[in-house]
Amino acid sequence: MKRGKKYVEAAKNIDRQTLYEAADAISLVKKNATAKFDETIEAHIRTGCDGRHAEQQIRGAVVLPHGTGKTVRVLVFAKGAKADEALAAGADFVGGEELIPKIQNDNWFEFDVVVATPDMMGVVGRLGRVLGPKGLMPNPKAGTVTMDVTKAVNDIKAGKIEYRLDKTNIIHVPIGKASFTEEQLSDNFQAIMDAIVKAKPSSLKGAYLRSVVLTSTMGPGVKLSTAKYVG
């Protein structure tokens, strides 16, 4: 894969053999985020889990202390008083049955997160085929199937992110933007790592955290030492 000049230059600042401490890694990644836009900084956490076993599936959510730096559009499936509550909390779109053809037939996806009250899951379930592959299906573990729509919307708007294993047992999560201070990125990264360490499946044998890499949208990855997270 051919890399651009900027990437090659940035890669020279990183020692591939070194496992950096979080603060040093964040500093390097931030320094190497030289694109003309505000790059997203992400953590890629390779686990020793086997997601094919239900008890080793990792899925949850965490509110980043400093948010994600991104404006998140929230769609809430609710009716009656709960619909009013969702609108009052700042949901971008609120509806029910009438949204199904709009999403299914008109390919309407102007939202980033979907929240639903439990009584609406029968309706939302019919969208499983289109929402599922996009990772938009509401889920109780992530706090997006709930009667407390005010809390759900507030948390998401404040910077709540979901984490889950992908098919290769890696968790990919944003920790903020390159324009954030190093302290803000450190706080966000620590919040994510605390949540993921806590989510370690009890049935797992062997290493839980295989590797942790921080990277910006266009920059090279920086490997972290996982020693302090492996108790």
Phi, psi and omega in degrees: 000125182280131181255150178289165182302316182298318181297314181299316178299313181297321182297334179293337181282352188246132175269112184298335183276345186272139170259111187276153169288156186306314184299318180292320180297316180298317179300315180295314182297318179298317181297325184273359179274086188249013180293167183283352178246170181281099186293149173275139176256129187236153172250136177240112188247110180273124183253166176268011182285161172240100186296351178288339177265125184306321185285352177253009176286135177245125177206134179187194180213154180215142177269120180286131184306327184246017179071186183256350183082005184240142175279121184257128179266126186249130174253128179243127172268110181200165177222164178060225184299325181293325177294317178297320181297318180296317179296318180296329181283348178107017176298143182282324180222138178223136179185194181216228182314320186296344181277344184301305180298327181298319180282314185291314188263324184264002177057044181272115180223049182272042180216156184252333182221142178244130176243146178217145171281151185306324182290348179262359185293335175297319178291311183297326180305329180291346179261006184309321184292330180264325181281324183306303182299336180270001180070027184255000183290128178300148185213132182301324181297329181268001178077015182259000167246107188198154173276341181271072185293331179299311180297316182301312182294316180300315181298315182296316180295331182280351178118032178281133178236154177262146172232144178199157178288139170270187185297338181259017177065030176249143175255127178247121180220144175280144176244003178141198182246159180298337180282350178292157174285163178298325179296316180298316180295321179297315179299315180296317181296318180297319180298319179293313182297321178300316182294319183288321177298319180294332184275006182302126180293136183292337183276357185286128174255144178088190186293136178271307179261107182281316177200153176230126181235134174255141180208156172258169185310313186250355187264170178286159180279152176236125182277141180252154171283131181263002187310314186287346181263351183256098183277000000 
